[in-house]
Amino acid sequence: REAERVGFPLMIKAAHGGGGKGMRVVRAAAEFQAALESCQREARGAFGKDRVLLERYVERPRHIEIQIFGDHAGEVIHLNERECSAQRRYQKVIEESPSPFVTPELRAAMGAAAIQAGKAIDYANAGTVEFIVGPAGDFYFMEINTRLQVEHPVTEMVTGLDLVELQLQIAAGAKLADLVPVRPVPTRGHAIEVRLYAEDPEQGFLPGSGKLELLHLPQTDARVRIDSGVIEGDTVSVHYDPMIAKLIVHEADRGEALALLREALAQSVVVGPKSNIDFLERLSRHPAVVEASIDTGYLDRHLAEVMPAADDVPADVLAAICARALLDEEAAAAAAARTGTDPYTPWAIADGWRHGHPGKRLKHFLHRDTLIEVSVHGHDGNYTLDVGGQRLELRGARCNEDSVDFLIGQRATRLRVLALPGGYMAHNGERRWVLGLRHPFAFEASAASAGDVVRSPMPGRIVAVRVEP
C-alpha cells in the first residue's frame, strides 16, 4: 500500500546504508515484491539491518550535495556544493566542485535548505546534505550523511580548509564564527576526484582482490592529491572495500582540471588485481563528462561507450613495446657479460645471430586473449619486425626514462612504455595498452591437468537454490 501511495517509479533504499548498496528502482507494482526482498537481503548482509525507505524516483536527475558544518553554539554554515552525478549503479565515480550545473541562485537556495536541515537537528559536526535535482532545477532532499564523505577532498581543494581539523576544533568547543569568519565561504578554481578501484569493468565491475605487485601513482603537489591506504606489495582483501586510492586534482577552471586528471590517470599503473584506470581514462574524455551533461543514470544507459574496445593493437604501439622489450633484453645481456671473465664474449650481443643466415628473434605478446607473434631482425635499436606478414621498419630506437623514441618508416614516434611484472604497458597520451610477454617456446598446460575448476569469480554466499533434484 505504501508503494502505491508513493507512486511509480519509486526507489527502495536501505535506511542504514549507502554507497549504492541496498538500492533498487521499481517501475511497476509487479516488480515491487522481488525488488524489496533483494534490497532487504543486500542491506542485511552489508549493514546488519534490513529496514528500507521508499521514495519517489526522479528521472534523469543530478546528484548535488552540500557540505555543512555545525557548532555547539547553534550555528550552521555551508561550504558550497559538490556534484556527484557520474554514477554507476548508484556508486559515485566522479565528484567535482563547483558543480557546472548549479547556478548562483540554485546554490543559494540549496545552501539555505541544507542549513535549515542542520539547524532542525541541532547539528554540531561535519555533514553532507544530499539532494536530487531535476533538469529544471527543482531539488529534493535525500539524506544527511553525518560524517565526512569519501569525496570531501574536492571541497578542501577549492576552499583551502582542512575539514578534519574543523571537525576536531568543533568537537573541542570552538565556534564557526572564529574558525570560518568569511561568509559566504569563498572558493577558487575547480577540483575533481575519481576513485581507483580493484575491479574488472569488463566483467560487470566485479570487485577484485590480490597482491598489488606494482602500484605507480602520480607525484603529488599543490594540484594533485592522492589519498590511499595501501602501498605496493599490500594485498587487496575480499573482506573489505576494493578501493585502492582517491585521485584528486585542482586547477583554475574545469577544462584545465579535466586535462590534469587525464594526465594523472595516464601516470597511474596497477598490476595485480584488475583495476578501473582504463575505464576512468575513457570516461574523462567522454563528451557527456566534458560537456557536463551527465545525469545519475547516464553511465548505466551508455556504459558500452566508455568500456575498453576489443580492438587490435596499433602498429606504433606494438612497435614501441617490442622495441622496449628488445632493448631491455640487449641491456641485460650486456650487463651480464660485464660481470663475467670475458668482456668481449659474443654472448653479450643478444641479436639472435646464427651462422649462415641473419639473426632472428621471436617475441610473443598476449593482448587480452590474443597471441601476437613477432619475428625480429636487427639489434641496438634498428629492427625489422614481421607481424603476421606486415613489415615494420624501426630505426634509432632508444629508451628515455619511461618512454621509447624511434623512427617507424620516416615518422618520429615517442610513446610511454613501462616494464611491468610479466609484460609491458604503452600509453599514447589518450589510452593504454597492456601486453603480456610470453616465452615463444612456452607450452600450453592441458585443461585436464588443472583438476577441479572453481568457476565462481569471487567468494560469496549461496542464498538460494532454485532447482529441485
N, C-alpha and C positions, 0 to 999 in steps of 0.2 A: 504493500500500500504506500509506503514511504517513497519507493522508487517512482510510482505513478504520480505522486504529489510533486516530486522534484521535476519530473518530465524527462523525456529522452531527446537527445543523447545526454547521458549522465556519466559522472566519474565516480568509481568506487576507489577509496583511498584509505590506506592504513592510518589509523588515528595516532599511532605511536611510532611511525616510521618516517622514512624519507629516502632520498637517493634513487627514486624510481621504483623502489621495491614495494610490493603490495598495492599496485595501482592498475586499474583496468578501465577502459572506456566501453560503455554498453550503449548500443544504438537502438535496441529493440527489447521489449519486455521478454521475448522468448529467450534472449541470451543472458538475462539477468542472473538466474539462479546458479548456472555453471560458473559465471564470472565471479559471483560473490564467494562461492566455495573456494575457487582457485586463489582469489585475493586473500581470503582469511587464512588459508593454508600457508601461503607465502609469508604473510605478516606474522603468523605464529612462529614459523621457523626462523625468521630474521629478527623479530623484536620480542618474542615471548608472549605477545598478546594479539588477539585476532579481532579486536574492535575496529570497525571501519566507519568512514564517513561517506555520505552520498552528497554530491553537489552537481549543479548544472555544468555541462561541458560546453565551453565556448569554442566555436570552430575557428581554426587558424589564428590563435591568439599569440601575443607576445608575452614573454615571461620577464617582468620587471620587478626588481626587489629594491627596497630602500633600507640602507644601513642606518640604524638608530642607536643612540646611547642615552641611558637614563642614569640619574644620580640619586642619592639618598635625600636630596633637598627637594625632590619632586620635579626637577627639570628634565625634559626630554628634548633632544635635538636630532636632526638627521644629517648624514654625511653624503647626501645625494644618492644616485641610483646606480645599479648595475643591471645590465641586460644579459639574460641567460637563455635566449630564445633558441639557440642552436643546441638541440637536444636529440638524443636517440633513446627511444623507449623511456622517456621522462628522466633520463640521466643527462646532466649538463655536460656539454662537450667544449663549448667556447663561452667564456664570460668576459664582458668588457664594460668599461666605464670611461666616459659617459655613454648613455645609450644614444645611438644615432637616430632612433625613432622618437624619443621623448622631446617635446617642445618645452620652452621655459614655463609656459602656462600649465602644461601637464605635470611637469616636475614639481611646481609649487603645490598643485592640488594633491598629488600623491604624497609629497613630503608632509603636508598638513594632515592627511589621513593617517599616515604612519605615526606621526607624533601623537595624534589623538588616541590611537590604539595603545601606544606605550603608556600614556598617562592614565588610561582607563584601568590599567592593571598595576599602577604604581611601579613601573618597571625601573630597575636600577642595575643595568648591566649593558653589555653589547648585545644587540639583537638585530634580526633581519625580518622586515615585514614584506611578505611576498604577495604580489598581485598578478592576476591575469588581465591583460589589456587587449581589448578588441581592436579591430582595424580602424575604427573611428575614434579611438582614444578613450572609450568607456572602460573603466577598470573595476576589478572585483577583488576583494580580499580573499586570499587563500589561507595563509597561516603566518604565525610568528615563530621563527626559529630562535630559541633563547640561548644562543651561543654564537661564536664566530663561525662563519661559513668557510667551506673549502676555498671559496673564491675571494675571501676578504683581502688578499694582497693587491687586487686591482684598485680597491678603494685606498689602500695605503699608498700606492704609487701616485695616484692623481691628487691626493690631499696632502701627502707628506707627513701624515700622522701614523704613529705606531699604535694600532688598535689593541694589541696585547697589553702594552704599557698603560693605555687608557683604562682597560678593564681592571688592572691591578690598583691603579690610583683611585678609581671609583670605589673599589672594594675596601680601600683603606680610608674612605671617607672624604676624598677630595670632591670639589664641586666643578661641574662642567663650565660654569662661568669663568673659573680660573684656568681650567685646562684648555678650553677651546673658546677664547674670547671673541673671535671674529665670526659674525653671523650675517648672511648665510655663509657656510663654510666654503671657502674658495677652492677651486680645482685648477689643475694645469695639465694640459696635454691629454693623451689618450692611452689607456692601458688595456691589454688583452691577456687573458690566461687560457691555456689549454692544459689538459690532463694527460700525461703519458701513462698508459696502462699496459700491463702484460695481458694482452687479449688478442684474439685472432679475428680481425674483421671479415676475413673470407669464410669463416665458419660461424657466422652469426654472432661475432664478438664474444666467442666463448672465452671465459677467463682462463688465463694461462698460469703456469707455475714452473718452478725450476730455478737452477742456479744462473745468476747473471754473470755469464762468462766474460762479457765485455759490456761496460756501461760508459759511454762517452757523451757528456753533456757540454753545452757551450760555456765559455768563460763568462762569469758574472761581472757586472759593473753597474753603473747607475741606471742603465737602460735595460739590462737583462737580469732577471732574478730566477733562481732555482730553489724550490722548496722540495726536499726529498728526505726520506728516512732510510734509504738503502744506499749501498755502495757496491762497486764491482766485487764479485765474489760472494755476495749475500744470496740468499735463496728467497724467491717469491713463494710464499706458502699458500696452500689451498685453504688454510684456515682463516684467512683474513683478506681484506680488500686488495685487489691486484694492482693498485696504483703504484707506479714507480717514482714519479715526480710531477710537480707542477711547474710549468714554464710560463713565466710572466714577463711581458715586455712593455716598455713605456717610451712613447715618442711624442713629438709635438702635435701630431694630428693622427687621425685614424688610418689614412693611407700609408703614412710612414711607419705606424705601429704594425700594420699587416706585413709590410715589406721586411721589417726587423724580425717578426715572428717567423716568416718563411726562412730567413737566413739562419735563425737559431735552430729551427727544426732540421735544416739541412746539415747542421753540425752534430745532430743527436744520433747516436747509434746504440742499439740494444742487441746483444747476441746472447742467446739462451732461450728463454720463453719468447714467443712471438709477441710483437708489440703493435700499437696503433699509430706509429710515427708516420708511415707512408699514407695512411688514411688522413691524418691531420694535415699533412702537406697538401694533399689534393683538396681537402676542404678549405684550406686557407686561400686557395686560388679560385674556388667555385664562384660563379657570378652572383649567386644569391647571398653569399657572405660578403663579397666585395661591395655589392650594391646595398647591403644591409636590408634586404627584403625578406629575410628568413623568418619563419614562424616556428612554433614549438613542434609542429608535426611535419615540417618540410623534409627533414632528413629521413624519416620513416617512409615518406611518399617517394622520395627521389634518391634512395640510398645507392642505387646502381650507378648514378652519375659520379659518385665520389669513391667508388670501390676501385681497387687496383685493376687495371685492364690486363687481360690474359694475352698480351701482345708479345711479339718477338723482341729479342734484344737488338737495338740498333747497332749498325756496323761499327760506329765510332766508340760506342760503349764497350762492345766486345773487344775491340782493338786495344782500348785503354786498359781493361782488366788483364788481357793476355800479355800486354807489354809489361805491366807491373809484375805479373807472375814470373815472366821470363827474366826480368832484371833482378828480381829477388833471388831466383834460382842461381843466376850467374854470380851475384854478390856473395851468396852463401858458399858456393864452390870455391871462389877466390879466397874468401876468409879462411876456409878450411885448409887450403893449400899453404897459406902464410904461416899457419901454426905447425906445419909439418916440417920434415927434414929437407925437402927438395922444393924450393920456391918456384922452380921452373917446370914443375911437373905438368904434363898436358892435361892431367885430370882437373886442373884449375880452370880449364876452359869448358864450360857447360854448353856447348853448341851442338851436341849430338853428332859429332864428326864420326864418319865411317870411312874405311879405306875403299877407294874406288867409286864413291858417289857422294854427293853433297850431304852434309849433316842434316838430319831431320829429327825434330822433337814432336811428341804428341802431347796435347793438353786437352783434358776433358773437363768441361764445366757443366754444372747442373743448375738449370733455371726452372724453378718450380719442379715439375716432374719431367722436364725435357732435357735430354743429354745433348750437349753441344760438343762436337768433336772438331778440334783444330789441329791441322798439320802445320808445323813451323819450320822454316829455313832461315838461317842467319843468326847473328849474335850481336851483342854490345849495342843494342838499341836500333839496329837495322834488321827488319824482319819482313819476310813474306809469309802471310797467313793464308791458308786454304781452308775455307769453312763451307763444307757441302758444295764444293765446286766454285764458290765465289772467292776470288783472289783479292787480298788486301795488301797493299804495299805500305809499310811503316818505315819512316826514316827519322833518325835522331831522337829516338825515344829516351827520355830521362825522367827520373823520379825527383820531385822537388817537394820535400816535406810530405804533405798528404795529397799531392796532385801529380799527374803524369802529363808531360808535354811531348808532342810528337807531330810529325807530318804524316797525313794519310792522303795519298795522292799528292796534290800540291797545296792542300789545305792545312794550315796550322791549327792544332786542336789542343785544348787543355781540359782535363776532367779531374775531378776529385776522386781519388781511388784509395780506399783504406783496406789494409790487410786485416781480415777477421779470422778467428779460430775456424779453420776448415774452409776458408773461401775469401771472397773479396766483395766490397761494396763500391759501386760507382755512382756519382751524383753529377748531373749536368746543370745544376742550378735550379731546376724545376722539379725533378723527381729522382728517385733512386732505383738502382737495380742491385740485387744481391745474388751472386753466383757462387755455388759451392765448387770447390776444387776437388776433383776426384782422380785417383791414380788411374792411368789409362789401362793398366792390366789388372785392376781390381775385379773380383768375381762377384756375381750376384749370389746372395745366400738363398738357398732353397726355402720356399714357403713352408715346407714340411719341417725344416729344422727349427722353426720358431716355436714349435709346440702349440699349446693352447694360446689363443689370442684374446686379449681383453679389448673389446671394441668400444667400451664407454670412453669418451674423450676426456672425462674428468670424474673425480669422485662424486657420489651422490647417494640419495636415499630412495629406495623403491617405495612410492607412496600408494600405488595401486597396481594390481594385476587384473586387467580386464579381459581375460580369456578363461575358458573353462577346459579342464582336461578331457 
